[in-house]
Amino acid sequence: MPDTSRLYALTSTTTNPWWPGEPGPSFLINDPVMAARWYLANEQEENLAVAARTSTDNGATWRDLPPRDLWAHALEHLDTAGRSPDETARQAAAALRDRLEAEAARWLDGRIRFVEPDDPSPYRPPTPTLFAWQRGGEIWALALGAVPPDSVLTHLAAQYADPQPEAPDLTRTAAREALDTLATAHAPAQADVPELLQAYHRLELLTFPADQLRELLLPAQNRILDQLAARLPETARVIAAHPDPQHPVRQAAATYLHRLARLGRAPDPADRSVREARDQLDAVLAASAADAATAVPDSPPPALPDHPRVMADVEAAAAWRARSPAARRDAERSMEDLVRAHTNLAVAQAAAAQPSARPRNPDEATEADRRDYFEQRLKELNNRHSMLMHGSVLAEAETAATQARHQAVVDAAQATLPRTPRMSVAETEADHEAFTTYITDADKRIDQALDEQRQHARNALARHFPTAAADRGLHQLRTQLMDRAGLGLDSYRQAHQAVTDASRTVYDLKSRLASGRTRFGESPVTAEQVAEATAHYTAAEQRFDDISVSQARTLEALNALGRVTALAPTGPEGRAALIAQITAQSRERALPTPVEPRPAASPAHTAHSGRQAHDGQIPQSAPRPGMR
């Protein structure tokens, strides 16, 4: 069983030349094998760039997960399952490993026999060249951080008609050389300057035009550039004087180092490219010295510190499950069903591959249908939870905006206190003008942050429920997110009645056990029956609590989403800006900077009990049954 507290979130963006930067499919799962298989199936050259993130606390915090770590997690999970004492579990692990390696071979084949998408006469050779096999080893080492296993190369060679016995050795050799170069970049302090220059030059040769794997090389290249910048005398003083990486002087120094490192050797004064970069660095240094006395005004503090808060859909779905116990229970059940369906399909495919198998295996077709069904169900569940989280964040932003407006009035009053007991009319008018200006500016910044948050929520509605702009669409949205999720009025009453019935049963059994009386035709009550009834009561009580909390928070999110249906969703330009903002905030949240905990929001059921009653739901102030 996978670790339910660990989650894998995979997002994708298109990289083809027709609509680059558009968001692609996403995936959220708690199984590393499923995550690795999804990565291999969707990450394709000139099609989709896949980014993986992982969380070990049910989506509260996230960190970037390189593909090599995702691959290592999947292999470790399969190794653990392969050592299980259960023979069925070991066979399932072997079948999953074979499917994973076959899909990895197809992923590598799509890269070594790559065809440009805008090629007017695309031609994919039936057999790759030996140079393509070498390129495959470099790609494998760069993406997955290891030498390709023999089983993967066997699957890869089986796809081609012409045998190439020497090709696998070339792939392994190229992978080892790429790993040695990456190892030098990982510990640049242990290498001298010529070795660093050569390592950067070899890394530059690994970057292919229009290849999304180029992003995997940037950390290694930046480590080499930082080490060169600290060692070379012409850049060491620049780094010490300007620590901000975005400073123009630092940018000019980076350009100089980049051109120098691409040569792969010591700088030659006669090289025109290096000489131009050095002249540019000197010019920027001179201009920076002339403008050193110019002070840059500080930007005003954010109106709402945590808003606008933008999250990827998969991260928003995981965050909603941390708030809604009912949503987390449904998601865990759906992910478990999907993992089981994929495992059963892999076992059925392994059985169908046996020589004694029938030509058409009905078990394989059945398991494939079950897998498709559970994939679609989990996708719809992720979309609903993501949309609810966007609405919940909007509700938080509206509450924070009200508090921020009140705080702005307090701050303005403190900033414009009377300076003397008696002030002239002109001084009083000046203070009043300052007071009004302060509040007006604060309101504008609060409104701007709140409008951005509302637009993000509207975009989520457009992505997941396009018909929500109409009244009928809102009614359908409430039906799907409340009744079909088990949070409607009937479910609340049933859970309420289940707690009452379980409480009465426990009370009756305890009374009969204590008194020793026995009803006619029944056996005496035992302590085991009391313990079983108590456990049933505890489970019913927990389910009632989960429905109560989830119902109140779902209503709060739905009401917030209902207030943004009049807005128009953003166009492609707005989506591109949204993707950039999500990436920036994700990287900022991944930094190991301690963040002060936010104050807990007030209980939603106390603030919205009247609105729940209006919407036909039982308010949270209803009496809660218990043991008497």
Secondary structure, 3 states (H helix, E strand, C coil): CCCCCCEEEEEEEECCCCCCCCECCCEEECCHHHHHHHHHHHCECCCEEEEEEEECCCCCCCEECCHHHHHHHHHHHHHHHHCCCCHHHHHHHHHHHHHHHHHHHHHHHHHHCCCCCCCCCCCCCCCCCHHHHHHHHHHHHHHHCCCCCHHHHHHHHCCCCCCCCCHHHHHHHHHHHHHHHHHHHHCHHHCCHHHHHHHHHHHHHHCCCCCCCHHHHHHHHHHHHHHHHHHCHHHHHHHHHCCCCCCHHHHHHHHHHHHHHHHCCCCCCCCHHHHHHHHHHHHHHHHHHHCCCCCCCCCCCCCCCCCCCCCCHHHHHHHHHHHCHHHHHHHHHHHHHHHHHHHHHHHHHHHHCCCCCCCCCHHHHHHHHHHHHHHHHHHHHHHHHHHHHHHHHHHHHHHHHHHHHHHHHHHHHHHCCCCCCCCCHHHHHHHHHHHHHHHHHHHHHHHHHHHHHHHHHHHHHHHHCHHHHCHHHHHHHHHHHHHCCCCCHHHHHHHHHHHHHHHHHHHHHHHHHHHCCCCCCCCCCCHHHHHHHHHHHHHHHHHHHHHHHHHHHHHHHHHHHHCCCCCCCCCHHHHHHHHHHHHHHHHHHHCCCCCCCCCCCCCHHHHCHHHHHHCCCCCCCCCCCCCC
